[in-house]
Amino acid sequence: MVETDFLVSYLLRPLGLTIAVLAVTSLLLLYRVVRGPTLADRMVGLNTITTKMVVLIALLAVLSQQYFMVDVAVVFLMVNAVGGLILAKHYEKGDKT
Amino acid sequence: MIETFLLLMGSFIMVAGAVGVLRFPDVYTRLHASTKCDTGGAMSILLGAALQIDMPVHVRLKLIILVFLIALINPMVSHAIARGAHRGGVKPDVTFDMYERDSD
């Protein structure tokens, strides 16, 4: 019961509520990644999920007061940009795998 | 007060973007919903996190740098995905494709 009260006290703050919303919407977007009809749908879902994860890492760093994790979020955003550009250029060449 | 408003508005934009990506019929309409949710929602949530009380100044500056990088990178990746999908042969679900007419 103690753990449940702890969780509810975090969910009632706006920062914890935003973290919960980000996690739930990422799980909803996983449906589009698994069941996308084309590769472009999967790329759209993956791009959205990675941006949500960047915001989630930054919010967890602010919430737990371990501020070095913000640097991890910046690096993860740059890796996400390079990966998305490479996937889009690969899809532009016509390989549908 | 304003940071709570920014966090809740970003959460609402995130939920709307996820519903749009799940329910829209086409790659390009899904990309439209995804870009709105990524850029606007992430920027408002990170600005709300940067305005929290009891935090050092350099962490706020890093969060604002993250907001700037998201505003720079995310529309670029969305544009690249749309261009790659159109050139890779994904037809949009419309009656007349004006981008194909213009790019001939």
N, CA and C atoms of all chains as a GROMACS GRO file, in nm:
protein
  603
    1MET      N    1   0.084  -0.120   0.000
    1MET     CA    2   0.000   0.000   0.000
    1MET      C    3   0.086   0.124   0.000
    2VAL      N    4   0.202   0.116   0.062
    2VAL     CA    5   0.291   0.231   0.073
    2VAL      C    6   0.342   0.271  -0.065
    3GLU      N    7   0.376   0.170  -0.147
    3GLU     CA    8   0.425   0.199  -0.281
    3GLU      C    9   0.316   0.263  -0.366
    4THR      N   10   0.191   0.222  -0.348
    4THR     CA   11   0.081   0.280  -0.425
    4THR      C   12   0.061   0.428  -0.387
    5ASP      N   13   0.070   0.459  -0.260
    5ASP     CA   14   0.056   0.599  -0.218
    5ASP      C   15   0.169   0.685  -0.273
    6PHE      N   16   0.288   0.627  -0.276
    6PHE     CA   17   0.404   0.698  -0.334
    6PHE      C   18   0.381   0.730  -0.480
    7LEU      N   19   0.328   0.629  -0.555
    7LEU     CA   20   0.303   0.647  -0.698
    7LEU      C   21   0.194   0.750  -0.723
    8VAL      N   22   0.089   0.747  -0.642
    8VAL     CA   23  -0.022   0.842  -0.659
    8VAL      C   24   0.023   0.984  -0.627
    9SER      N   25   0.112   0.997  -0.526
    9SER     CA   26   0.161   1.131  -0.493
    9SER      C   27   0.249   1.188  -0.603
   10TYR      N   28   0.315   1.099  -0.681
   10TYR     CA   29   0.389   1.151  -0.796
   10TYR      C   30   0.296   1.184  -0.913
   11LEU      N   31   0.191   1.102  -0.930
   11LEU     CA   32   0.102   1.125  -1.044
   11LEU      C   33   0.017   1.250  -1.026
   12LEU      N   34   0.001   1.298  -0.903
   12LEU     CA   35  -0.080   1.417  -0.883
   12LEU      C   36  -0.002   1.544  -0.909
   13ARG      N   37   0.131   1.535  -0.916
   13ARG     CA   38   0.208   1.653  -0.956
   13ARG      C   39   0.206   1.666  -1.108
   14PRO      N   40   0.218   1.787  -1.163
   14PRO     CA   41   0.211   1.802  -1.310
   14PRO      C   42   0.326   1.735  -1.383
   15LEU      N   43   0.447   1.732  -1.321
   15LEU     CA   44   0.562   1.670  -1.387
   15LEU      C   45   0.543   1.518  -1.399
   16GLY      N   46   0.496   1.454  -1.292
   16GLY     CA   47   0.472   1.310  -1.296
   16GLY      C   48   0.358   1.274  -1.388
   17LEU      N   49   0.255   1.359  -1.392
   17LEU     CA   50   0.142   1.334  -1.482
   17LEU      C   51   0.187   1.341  -1.628
   18THR      N   52   0.275   1.439  -1.659
   18THR     CA   53   0.327   1.451  -1.796
   18THR      C   54   0.412   1.329  -1.833
   19ILE      N   55   0.491   1.278  -1.736
   19ILE     CA   56   0.572   1.159  -1.763
   19ILE      C   57   0.483   1.039  -1.791
   20ALA      N   58   0.373   1.024  -1.714
   20ALA     CA   59   0.280   0.914  -1.736
   20ALA      C   60   0.212   0.924  -1.872
   21VAL      N   61   0.174   1.048  -1.912
   21VAL     CA   62   0.110   1.068  -2.043
   21VAL      C   63   0.207   1.032  -2.156
   22LEU      N   64   0.335   1.070  -2.140
   22LEU     CA   65   0.435   1.038  -2.243
   22LEU      C   66   0.454   0.888  -2.256
   23ALA      N   67   0.460   0.816  -2.145
   23ALA     CA   68   0.478   0.671  -2.150
   23ALA      C   69   0.359   0.602  -2.215
   24VAL      N   70   0.236   0.645  -2.179
   24VAL     CA   71   0.116   0.580  -2.234
   24VAL      C   72   0.102   0.608  -2.383
   25THR      N   73   0.131   0.732  -2.427
   25THR     CA   74   0.119   0.761  -2.571
   25THR      C   75   0.228   0.690  -2.651
   26SER      N   76   0.347   0.667  -2.590
   26SER     CA   77   0.450   0.589  -2.661
   26SER      C   78   0.404   0.445  -2.681
   27LEU      N   79   0.337   0.388  -2.578
   27LEU     CA   80   0.285   0.252  -2.595
   27LEU      C   81   0.175   0.247  -2.699
   28LEU      N   82   0.092   0.355  -2.709
   28LEU     CA   83  -0.011   0.358  -2.813
   28LEU      C   84   0.051   0.366  -2.952
   29LEU      N   85   0.160   0.444  -2.964
   29LEU     CA   86   0.223   0.461  -3.096
   29LEU      C   87   0.296   0.335  -3.140
   30LEU      N   88   0.324   0.244  -3.047
   30LEU     CA   89   0.390   0.120  -3.084
   30LEU      C   90   0.303   0.036  -3.177
   31TYR      N   91   0.170   0.056  -3.168
   31TYR     CA   92   0.079  -0.014  -3.260
   31TYR      C   93   0.106   0.028  -3.405
   32ARG      N   94   0.134   0.156  -3.428
   32ARG     CA   95   0.159   0.203  -3.565
   32ARG      C   96   0.293   0.151  -3.615
   33VAL      N   97   0.391   0.134  -3.525
   33VAL     CA   98   0.520   0.080  -3.566
   33VAL      C   99   0.507  -0.066  -3.604
   34VAL      N  100   0.429  -0.143  -3.528
   34VAL     CA  101   0.417  -0.287  -3.557
   34VAL      C  102   0.327  -0.311  -3.677
   35ARG      N  103   0.211  -0.242  -3.685
   35ARG     CA  104   0.113  -0.269  -3.788
   35ARG      C  105   0.111  -0.164  -3.898
   36GLY      N  106   0.224  -0.095  -3.925
   36GLY     CA  107   0.221   0.003  -4.034
   36GLY      C  108   0.212  -0.066  -4.168
   37PRO      N  109   0.131  -0.015  -4.260
   37PRO     CA  110   0.124  -0.081  -4.391
   37PRO      C  111   0.253  -0.066  -4.471
   38THR      N  112   0.316   0.049  -4.465
   38THR     CA  113   0.441   0.070  -4.539
   38THR      C  114   0.553   0.102  -4.440
   39LEU      N  115   0.676   0.112  -4.495
   39LEU     CA  116   0.790   0.146  -4.410
   39LEU      C  117   0.783   0.291  -4.363
   40ALA      N  118   0.720   0.378  -4.443
   40ALA     CA  119   0.711   0.520  -4.405
   40ALA      C  120   0.626   0.538  -4.280
   41ASP      N  121   0.520   0.454  -4.264
   41ASP     CA  122   0.440   0.461  -4.142
   41ASP      C  123   0.523   0.423  -4.021
   42ARG      N  124   0.607   0.321  -4.039
   42ARG     CA  125   0.692   0.279  -3.926
   42ARG      C  126   0.793   0.387  -3.892
   43MET      N  127   0.843   0.456  -3.997
   43MET     CA  128   0.939   0.564  -3.968
   43MET      C  129   0.871   0.679  -3.894
   44VAL      N  130   0.746   0.711  -3.930
   44VAL     CA  131   0.673   0.818  -3.861
   44VAL      C  132   0.653   0.782  -3.714
   45GLY      N  133   0.612   0.657  -3.689
   45GLY     CA  134   0.590   0.615  -3.550
   45GLY      C  135   0.718   0.615  -3.470
   46LEU      N  136   0.828   0.567  -3.530
   46LEU     CA  137   0.955   0.561  -3.457
   46LEU      C  138   1.010   0.699  -3.428
   47ASN      N  139   0.994   0.793  -3.524
   47ASN     CA  140   1.040   0.930  -3.501
   47ASN      C  141   0.964   0.995  -3.386
   48THR      N  142   0.833   0.972  -3.382
   48THR     CA  143   0.753   1.030  -3.273
   48THR      C  144   0.792   0.968  -3.139
   49ILE      N  145   0.813   0.836  -3.137
   49ILE     CA  146   0.847   0.769  -3.011
   49ILE      C  147   0.982   0.817  -2.959
   50THR      N  148   1.080   0.836  -3.049
   50THR     CA  149   1.211   0.878  -3.001
   50THR      C  150   1.208   1.022  -2.949
   51THR      N  151   1.129   1.109  -3.011
   51THR     CA  152   1.118   1.245  -2.957
   51THR      C  153   1.052   1.243  -2.820
   52LYS      N  154   0.950   1.158  -2.804
   52LYS     CA  155   0.886   1.145  -2.673
   52LYS      C  156   0.984   1.093  -2.570
   53MET      N  157   1.074   1.003  -2.611
   53MET     CA  158   1.171   0.950  -2.516
   53MET      C  159   1.273   1.056  -2.474
   54VAL      N  160   1.309   1.146  -2.568
   54VAL     CA  161   1.399   1.256  -2.533
   54VAL      C  162   1.336   1.344  -2.426
   55VAL      N  163   1.209   1.379  -2.446
   55VAL     CA  164   1.140   1.462  -2.348
   55VAL      C  165   1.126   1.389  -2.215
   56LEU      N  166   1.104   1.257  -2.223
   56LEU     CA  167   1.089   1.177  -2.100
   56LEU      C  168   1.218   1.172  -2.020
   57ILE      N  169   1.332   1.158  -2.089
   57ILE     CA  170   1.461   1.156  -2.019
   57ILE      C  171   1.488   1.290  -1.953
   58ALA      N  172   1.456   1.401  -2.023
   58ALA     CA  173   1.478   1.534  -1.965
   58ALA      C  174   1.388   1.556  -1.844
   59LEU      N  175   1.261   1.510  -1.852
   59LEU     CA  176   1.170   1.529  -1.738
   59LEU      C  177   1.212   1.444  -1.620
   60LEU      N  178   1.261   1.321  -1.645
   60LEU     CA  179   1.308   1.238  -1.534
   60LEU      C  180   1.433   1.297  -1.470
   61ALA      N  181   1.518   1.363  -1.551
   61ALA     CA  182   1.635   1.429  -1.495
   61ALA      C  183   1.594   1.545  -1.405
   62VAL      N  184   1.492   1.621  -1.447
   62VAL     CA  185   1.446   1.733  -1.364
   62VAL      C  186   1.378   1.680  -1.238
   63LEU      N  187   1.301   1.572  -1.251
   63LEU     CA  188   1.225   1.522  -1.137
   63LEU      C  189   1.315   1.459  -1.032
   64SER      N  190   1.417   1.384  -1.076
   64SER     CA  191   1.504   1.315  -0.981
   64SER      C  192   1.627   1.397  -0.944
   65GLN      N  193   1.639   1.519  -0.997
   65GLN     CA  194   1.747   1.613  -0.966
   65GLN      C  195   1.885   1.555  -0.998
   66GLN      N  196   1.893   1.473  -1.103
   66GLN     CA  197   2.023   1.425  -1.152
   66GLN      C  198   2.041   1.489  -1.289
   67TYR      N  199   2.107   1.606  -1.288
   67TYR     CA  200   2.097   1.694  -1.405
   67TYR      C  201   2.189   1.654  -1.519
   68PHE      N  202   2.278   1.554  -1.497
   68PHE     CA  203   2.363   1.514  -1.610
   68PHE      C  204   2.284   1.439  -1.715
   69MET      N  205   2.163   1.390  -1.681
   69MET     CA  206   2.083   1.316  -1.779
   69MET      C  207   2.030   1.407  -1.890
   70VAL      N  208   2.030   1.539  -1.869
   70VAL     CA  209   1.987   1.632  -1.975
   70VAL      C  210   2.085   1.625  -2.093
   71ASP      N  211   2.215   1.606  -2.063
   71ASP     CA  212   2.314   1.588  -2.170
   71ASP      C  213   2.287   1.462  -2.249
   72VAL      N  214   2.244   1.355  -2.178
   72VAL     CA  215   2.208   1.230  -2.246
   72VAL      C  216   2.090   1.254  -2.341
   73ALA      N  217   1.995   1.338  -2.299
   73ALA     CA  218   1.881   1.369  -2.385
   73ALA      C  219   1.924   1.445  -2.510
   74VAL      N  220   2.019   1.540  -2.495
   74VAL     CA  221   2.067   1.616  -2.611
   74VAL      C  222   2.136   1.524  -2.711
   75VAL      N  223   2.222   1.434  -2.661
   75VAL     CA  224   2.294   1.342  -2.750
   75VAL      C  225   2.196   1.246  -2.818
   76PHE      N  226   2.096   1.199  -2.744
   76PHE     CA  227   1.998   1.106  -2.801
   76PHE      C  228   1.915   1.174  -2.909
   77LEU      N  229   1.887   1.303  -2.893
   77LEU     CA  230   1.814   1.376  -2.997
   77LEU      C  231   1.896   1.388  -3.125
   78MET      N  232   2.028   1.412  -3.111
   78MET     CA  233   2.112   1.422  -3.231
   78MET      C  234   2.124   1.288  -3.302
   79VAL      N  235   2.136   1.179  -3.225
   79VAL     CA  236   2.143   1.045  -3.286
   79VAL      C  237   2.012   1.012  -3.358
   80ASN      N  238   1.900   1.053  -3.298
   80ASN     CA  239   1.768   1.035  -3.359
   80ASN      C  240   1.759   1.108  -3.492
   81ALA      N  241   1.815   1.231  -3.499
   81ALA     CA  242   1.808   1.308  -3.624
   81ALA      C  243   1.888   1.239  -3.734
   82VAL      N  244   2.009   1.193  -3.701
   82VAL     CA  245   2.092   1.128  -3.803
   82VAL      C  246   2.028   0.997  -3.850
   83GLY      N  247   1.972   0.920  -3.755
   83GLY     CA  248   1.908   0.794  -3.792
   83GLY      C  249   1.786   0.815  -3.879
   84GLY      N  250   1.704   0.916  -3.848
   84GLY     CA  251   1.586   0.944  -3.930
   84GLY      C  252   1.623   0.988  -4.070
   85LEU      N  253   1.727   1.072  -4.080
   85LEU     CA  254   1.770   1.118  -4.213
   85LEU      C  255   1.823   1.004  -4.296
   86ILE      N  256   1.900   0.912  -4.233
   86ILE     CA  257   1.955   0.799  -4.308
   86ILE      C  258   1.843   0.707  -4.355
   87LEU      N  259   1.741   0.682  -4.268
   87LEU     CA  260   1.629   0.597  -4.308
   87LEU      C  261   1.551   0.660  -4.424
   88ALA      N  262   1.530   0.793  -4.419
   88ALA     CA  263   1.454   0.860  -4.524
   88ALA      C  264   1.530   0.857  -4.657
   89LYS      N  265   1.662   0.879  -4.652
   89LYS     CA  266   1.741   0.874  -4.776
   89LYS      C  267   1.745   0.733  -4.832
   90HIS      N  268   1.750   0.633  -4.745
   90HIS     CA  269   1.749   0.494  -4.790
   90HIS      C  270   1.616   0.459  -4.855
   91TYR      N  271   1.506   0.514  -4.800
   91TYR     CA  272   1.375   0.486  -4.858
   91TYR      C  273   1.357   0.559  -4.990
   92GLU      N  274   1.426   0.674  -5.006
   92GLU     CA  275   1.413   0.752  -5.129
   92GLU      C  276   1.477   0.680  -5.246
   93LYS      N  277   1.581   0.602  -5.221
   93LYS     CA  278   1.648   0.528  -5.328
   93LYS      C  279   1.564   0.415  -5.383
   94GLY      N  280   1.463   0.371  -5.311
   94GLY     CA  281   1.372   0.273  -5.366
   94GLY      C  282   1.382   0.134  -5.309
   95ASP      N  283   1.461   0.113  -5.203
   95ASP     CA  284   1.468  -0.018  -5.141
   95ASP      C  285   1.353  -0.031  -5.043
   96LYS      N  286   1.262  -0.126  -5.067
   96LYS     CA  287   1.142  -0.137  -4.984
   96LYS      C  288   1.155  -0.245  -4.877
   97THR      N  289   1.276  -0.263  -4.826
   97THR     CA  290   1.291  -0.367  -4.726
   97THR      C  291   1.306  -0.308  -4.587
   98MET      N  292   0.293   2.854  -1.183
   98MET     CA  293   0.159   2.855  -1.242
   98MET      C  294   0.166   2.837  -1.393
   99ILE      N  295   0.252   2.919  -1.455
   99ILE     CA  296   0.262   2.910  -1.601
   99ILE      C  297   0.332   2.782  -1.643
  100GLU      N  298   0.421   2.726  -1.556
  100GLU     CA  299   0.485   2.601  -1.594
  100GLU      C  300   0.386   2.486  -1.588
  101THR      N  301   0.291   2.489  -1.495
  101THR     CA  302   0.187   2.386  -1.491
  101THR      C  303   0.098   2.394  -1.615
  102PHE      N  304   0.065   2.517  -1.655
  102PHE     CA  305  -0.016   2.533  -1.776
  102PHE      C  306   0.057   2.481  -1.900
  103LEU      N  307   0.189   2.509  -1.908
  103LEU     CA  308   0.266   2.463  -2.024
  103LEU      C  309   0.276   2.310  -2.025
  104LEU      N  310   0.296   2.249  -1.907
  104LEU     CA  311   0.306   2.102  -1.902
  104LEU      C  312   0.173   2.037  -1.941
  105LEU      N  313   0.061   2.091  -1.891
  105LEU     CA  314  -0.068   2.030  -1.924
  105LEU      C  315  -0.104   2.050  -2.070
  106MET      N  316  -0.069   2.168  -2.127
  106MET     CA  317  -0.096   2.191  -2.269
  106MET      C  318  -0.012   2.097  -2.356
  107GLY      N  319   0.115   2.076  -2.317
  107GLY     CA  320   0.199   1.981  -2.391
  107GLY      C  321   0.148   1.839  -2.382
  108SER      N  322   0.095   1.800  -2.266
  108SER     CA  323   0.038   1.666  -2.252
  108SER      C  324  -0.083   1.649  -2.342
  109PHE      N  325  -0.168   1.754  -2.349
  109PHE     CA  326  -0.285   1.745  -2.437
  109PHE      C  327  -0.244   1.734  -2.584
  110ILE      N  328  -0.139   1.810  -2.623
  110ILE     CA  329  -0.093   1.803  -2.763
  110ILE      C  330  -0.035   1.665  -2.792
  111MET      N  331   0.036   1.606  -2.694
  111MET     CA  332   0.091   1.472  -2.712
  111MET      C  333  -0.019   1.368  -2.733
  112VAL      N  334  -0.126   1.377  -2.652
  112VAL     CA  335  -0.237   1.282  -2.666
  112VAL      C  336  -0.306   1.299  -2.801
  113ALA      N  337  -0.326   1.426  -2.844
  113ALA     CA  338  -0.391   1.451  -2.973
  113ALA      C  339  -0.305   1.398  -3.088
  114GLY      N  340  -0.172   1.415  -3.078
  114GLY     CA  341  -0.084   1.365  -3.184
  114GLY      C  342  -0.084   1.214  -3.192
  115ALA      N  343  -0.088   1.147  -3.076
  115ALA     CA  344  -0.090   1.000  -3.076
  115ALA      C  345  -0.219   0.949  -3.137
  116VAL      N  346  -0.333   1.012  -3.104
  116VAL     CA  347  -0.461   0.970  -3.163
  116VAL      C  348  -0.461   0.996  -3.313
  117GLY      N  349  -0.400   1.107  -3.356
  117GLY     CA  350  -0.392   1.136  -3.499
  117GLY      C  351  -0.307   1.035  -3.574
  118VAL      N  352  -0.191   0.998  -3.516
  118VAL     CA  353  -0.106   0.899  -3.582
  118VAL      C  354  -0.177   0.764  -3.588
  119LEU      N  355  -0.256   0.731  -3.487
  119LEU     CA  356  -0.326   0.603  -3.490
  119LEU      C  357  -0.442   0.602  -3.587
  120ARG      N  358  -0.513   0.714  -3.604
  120ARG     CA  359  -0.643   0.710  -3.670
  120ARG      C  360  -0.643   0.766  -3.812
  121PHE      N  361  -0.540   0.842  -3.853
  121PHE     CA  362  -0.545   0.903  -3.985
  121PHE      C  363  -0.520   0.799  -4.095
  122PRO      N  364  -0.571   0.820  -4.217
  122PRO     CA  365  -0.570   0.712  -4.315
  122PRO      C  366  -0.445   0.700  -4.401
  123ASP      N  367  -0.349   0.794  -4.392
  123ASP     CA  368  -0.249   0.809  -4.495
  123ASP      C  369  -0.114   0.836  -4.429
  124VAL      N  370  -0.005   0.815  -4.504
  124VAL     CA  371   0.127   0.843  -4.448
  124VAL      C  372   0.142   0.992  -4.420
  125TYR      N  373   0.096   1.076  -4.514
  125TYR     CA  374   0.123   1.220  -4.505
  125TYR      C  375   0.036   1.286  -4.398
  126THR      N  376  -0.087   1.239  -4.382
  126THR     CA  377  -0.171   1.294  -4.275
  126THR      C  378  -0.120   1.249  -4.139
  127ARG      N  379  -0.070   1.124  -4.131
  127ARG     CA  380  -0.009   1.079  -4.006
  127ARG      C  381   0.116   1.161  -3.974
  128LEU      N  382   0.192   1.196  -4.079
  128LEU     CA  383   0.313   1.276  -4.059
  128LEU      C  384   0.277   1.417  -4.011
  129HIS      N  385   0.165   1.469  -4.063
  129HIS     CA  386   0.115   1.600  -4.018
  129HIS      C  387   0.087   1.598  -3.868
  130ALA      N  388   0.010   1.496  -3.823
  130ALA     CA  389  -0.022   1.487  -3.679
  130ALA      C  390   0.104   1.466  -3.596
  131SER      N  391   0.195   1.384  -3.647
  131SER     CA  392   0.317   1.353  -3.572
  131SER      C  393   0.407   1.475  -3.558
  132THR      N  394   0.413   1.558  -3.664
  132THR     CA  395   0.499   1.676  -3.657
  132THR      C  396   0.444   1.779  -3.559
  133LYS      N  397   0.312   1.798  -3.562
  133LYS     CA  398   0.252   1.891  -3.465
  133LYS      C  399   0.280   1.844  -3.323
  134CYS      N  400   0.260   1.715  -3.298
  134CYS     CA  401   0.275   1.665  -3.162
  134CYS      C  402   0.421   1.670  -3.119
  135ASP      N  403   0.512   1.638  -3.209
  135ASP     CA  404   0.654   1.640  -3.174
  135ASP      C  405   0.701   1.781  -3.143
  136THR      N  406   0.681   1.873  -3.236
  136THR     CA  407   0.740   2.005  -3.220
  136THR      C  408   0.671   2.086  -3.111
  137GLY      N  409   0.540   2.105  -3.125
  137GLY     CA  410   0.469   2.189  -3.029
  137GLY      C  411   0.463   2.131  -2.891
  138GLY      N  412   0.430   2.000  -2.883
  138GLY     CA  413   0.417   1.938  -2.753
  138GLY      C  414   0.548   1.928  -2.680
  139ALA      N  415   0.654   1.884  -2.750
  139ALA     CA  416   0.784   1.870  -2.685
  139ALA      C  417   0.840   2.005  -2.644
  140MET      N  418   0.821   2.108  -2.730
  140MET     CA  419   0.873   2.240  -2.694
  140MET      C  420   0.802   2.297  -2.573
  141SER      N  421   0.669   2.282  -2.567
  141SER     CA  422   0.598   2.340  -2.452
  141SER      C  423   0.628   2.261  -2.325
  142ILE      N  424   0.642   2.127  -2.336
  142ILE     CA  425   0.674   2.048  -2.216
  142ILE      C  426   0.813   2.084  -2.164
  143LEU      N  427   0.911   2.099  -2.255
  143LEU     CA  428   1.047   2.130  -2.210
  143LEU      C  429   1.057   2.272  -2.155
  144LEU      N  430   0.979   2.366  -2.212
  144LEU     CA  431   0.977   2.501  -2.154
  144LEU      C  432   0.915   2.500  -2.015
  145GLY      N  433   0.810   2.417  -1.998
  145GLY     CA  434   0.751   2.403  -1.865
  145GLY      C  435   0.845   2.340  -1.766
  146ALA      N  436   0.930   2.246  -1.813
  146ALA     CA  437   1.029   2.186  -1.724
  146ALA      C  438   1.141   2.284  -1.692
  147ALA      N  439   1.173   2.374  -1.787
  147ALA     CA  440   1.280   2.470  -1.762
  147ALA      C  441   1.237   2.579  -1.666
  148LEU      N  442   1.105   2.598  -1.649
  148LEU     CA  443   1.056   2.702  -1.559
  148LEU      C  444   1.024   2.650  -1.420
  149GLN      N  445   1.063   2.524  -1.391
  149GLN     CA  446   1.037   2.472  -1.257
  149GLN      C  447   1.120   2.546  -1.154
  150ILE      N  448   1.070   2.548  -1.030
  150ILE     CA  449   1.144   2.616  -0.924
  150ILE      C  450   1.255   2.526  -0.873
  151ASP      N  451   1.351   2.585  -0.803
  151ASP     CA  452   1.458   2.514  -0.732
  151ASP      C  453   1.545   2.432  -0.827
  152MET      N  454   1.604   2.502  -0.925
  152MET     CA  455   1.689   2.434  -1.022
  152MET      C  456   1.804   2.528  -1.057
  153PRO      N  457   1.925   2.477  -1.081
  153PRO     CA  458   2.036   2.566  -1.118
  153PRO      C  459   2.016   2.630  -1.254
  154VAL      N  460   2.091   2.734  -1.280
  154VAL     CA  461   2.069   2.812  -1.403
  154VAL      C  462   2.121   2.737  -1.524
  155HIS      N  463   2.233   2.662  -1.509
  155HIS     CA  464   2.289   2.596  -1.628
  155HIS      C  465   2.198   2.484  -1.675
  156VAL      N  466   2.120   2.424  -1.585
  156VAL     CA  467   2.025   2.321  -1.628
  156VAL      C  468   1.911   2.383  -1.709
  157ARG      N  469   1.867   2.501  -1.667
  157ARG     CA  470   1.765   2.571  -1.745
  157ARG      C  471   1.818   2.606  -1.885
  158LEU      N  472   1.945   2.650  -1.889
  158LEU     CA  473   2.002   2.683  -2.021
  158LEU      C  474   2.014   2.559  -2.108
  159LYS      N  475   2.048   2.444  -2.048
  159LYS     CA  476   2.056   2.320  -2.126
  159LYS      C  477   1.920   2.279  -2.178
  160LEU      N  478   1.816   2.298  -2.098
  160LEU     CA  479   1.681   2.262  -2.144
  160LEU      C  480   1.637   2.355  -2.257
  161ILE      N  481   1.676   2.483  -2.250
  161ILE     CA  482   1.639   2.576  -2.358
  161ILE      C  483   1.717   2.543  -2.485
  162ILE      N  484   1.844   2.496  -2.468
  162ILE     CA  485   1.920   2.448  -2.585
  162ILE      C  486   1.852   2.327  -2.647
  163LEU      N  487   1.796   2.238  -2.561
  163LEU     CA  488   1.724   2.121  -2.612
  163LEU      C  489   1.598   2.162  -2.688
  164VAL      N  490   1.528   2.266  -2.640
  164VAL     CA  491   1.411   2.320  -2.710
  164VAL      C  492   1.451   2.372  -2.848
  165PHE      N  493   1.564   2.446  -2.852
  165PHE     CA  494   1.611   2.501  -2.980
  165PHE      C  495   1.649   2.390  -3.077
  166LEU      N  496   1.715   2.284  -3.026
  166LEU     CA  497   1.755   2.174  -3.114
  166LEU      C  498   1.634   2.097  -3.165
  167ILE      N  499   1.530   2.082  -3.082
  167ILE     CA  500   1.408   2.015  -3.128
  167ILE      C  501   1.340   2.098  -3.236
  168ALA      N  502   1.335   2.230  -3.217
  168ALA     CA  503   1.275   2.317  -3.319
  168ALA      C  504   1.355   2.316  -3.448
  169LEU      N  505   1.485   2.284  -3.440
  169LEU     CA  506   1.568   2.282  -3.560
  169LEU      C  507   1.563   2.147  -3.630
  170ILE      N  508   1.564   2.037  -3.554
  170ILE     CA  509   1.587   1.905  -3.610
  170ILE      C  510   1.457   1.838  -3.653
  171ASN      N  511   1.351   1.854  -3.574
  171ASN     CA  512   1.231   1.775  -3.596
  171ASN      C  513   1.158   1.804  -3.726
  172PRO      N  514   1.138   1.932  -3.767
  172PRO     CA  515   1.078   1.955  -3.898
  172PRO      C  516   1.166   1.907  -4.013
  173MET      N  517   1.301   1.909  -3.993
  173MET     CA  518   1.391   1.859  -4.097
  173MET      C  519   1.370   1.711  -4.121
  174VAL      N  520   1.362   1.633  -4.014
  174VAL     CA  521   1.343   1.488  -4.028
  174VAL      C  522   1.206   1.457  -4.087
  175SER      N  523   1.103   1.534  -4.047
  175SER     CA  524   0.969   1.510  -4.101
  175SER      C  525   0.964   1.541  -4.251
  176HIS      N  526   1.031   1.650  -4.290
  176HIS     CA  527   1.039   1.683  -4.432
  176HIS      C  528   1.112   1.576  -4.511
  177ALA      N  529   1.221   1.521  -4.455
  177ALA     CA  530   1.296   1.417  -4.524
  177ALA      C  531   1.213   1.290  -4.538
  178ILE      N  532   1.134   1.257  -4.434
  178ILE     CA  533   1.050   1.137  -4.442
  178ILE      C  534   0.942   1.154  -4.548
  179ALA      N  535   0.879   1.273  -4.555
  179ALA     CA  536   0.773   1.296  -4.654
  179ALA      C  537   0.829   1.290  -4.795
  180ARG      N  538   0.948   1.353  -4.815
  180ARG     CA  539   1.009   1.352  -4.948
  180ARG      C  540   1.051   1.211  -4.990
  181GLY      N  541   1.110   1.137  -4.894
  181GLY     CA  542   1.150   1.000  -4.924
  181GLY      C  543   1.032   0.910  -4.952
  182ALA      N  544   0.920   0.930  -4.880
  182ALA     CA  545   0.803   0.846  -4.904
  182ALA      C  546   0.741   0.876  -5.040
  183HIS      N  547   0.740   1.007  -5.079
  183HIS     CA  548   0.680   1.040  -5.209
  183HIS      C  549   0.767   0.992  -5.324
  184ARG      N  550   0.899   1.002  -5.308
  184ARG     CA  551   0.986   0.953  -5.415
  184ARG      C  552   1.001   0.803  -5.412
  185GLY      N  553   0.976   0.741  -5.297
  185GLY     CA  554   0.984   0.596  -5.290
  185GLY      C  555   0.859   0.526  -5.338
  186GLY      N  556   0.756   0.602  -5.379
  186GLY     CA  557   0.642   0.539  -5.444
  186GLY      C  558   0.517   0.528  -5.358
  187VAL      N  559   0.511   0.593  -5.242
  187VAL     CA  560   0.389   0.588  -5.161
  187VAL      C  561   0.293   0.694  -5.213
  188LYS      N  562   0.176   0.652  -5.264
  188LYS     CA  563   0.081   0.748  -5.319
  188LYS      C  564  -0.004   0.806  -5.207
  189PRO      N  565  -0.027   0.939  -5.206
  189PRO     CA  566  -0.118   0.997  -5.108
  189PRO      C  567  -0.263   0.965  -5.143
  190ASP      N  568  -0.348   0.961  -5.041
  190ASP     CA  569  -0.486   0.920  -5.058
  190ASP      C  570  -0.573   1.040  -5.094
  191VAL      N  571  -0.542   1.102  -5.210
  191VAL     CA  572  -0.618   1.219  -5.254
  191VAL      C  573  -0.666   1.195  -5.397
  192THR      N  574  -0.752   1.286  -5.446
  192THR     CA  575  -0.803   1.270  -5.581
  192THR      C  576  -0.703   1.322  -5.684
  193PHE      N  577  -0.625   1.428  -5.647
  193PHE     CA  578  -0.529   1.482  -5.742
  193PHE      C  579  -0.402   1.520  -5.667
  194ASP      N  580  -0.288   1.464  -5.712
  194ASP     CA  581  -0.162   1.482  -5.641
  194ASP      C  582  -0.090   1.604  -5.699
  195MET      N  583  -0.101   1.719  -5.632
  195MET     CA  584  -0.044   1.842  -5.686
  195MET      C  585   0.108   1.846  -5.673
  196TYR      N  586   0.164   1.774  -5.575
  196TYR     CA  587   0.310   1.775  -5.560
  196TYR      C  588   0.376   1.699  -5.675
  197GLU      N  589   0.309   1.593  -5.722
  197GLU     CA  590   0.363   1.518  -5.836
  197GLU      C  591   0.356   1.601  -5.964
  198ARG      N  592   0.248   1.681  -5.978
  198ARG     CA  593   0.236   1.768  -6.096
  198ARG      C  594   0.343   1.876  -6.093
  199ASP      N  595   0.369   1.931  -5.973
  199ASP     CA  596   0.466   2.041  -5.965
  199ASP      C  597   0.609   1.993  -5.978
  200SER      N  598   0.638   1.869  -5.942
  200SER     CA  599   0.777   1.823  -5.942
  200SER      C  600   0.816   1.754  -6.071
  201ASP      N  601   0.734   1.760  -6.171
  201ASP     CA  602   0.772   1.702  -6.301
  201ASP      C  603   0.871   1.793  -6.372
   0.00000   0.00000   0.00000
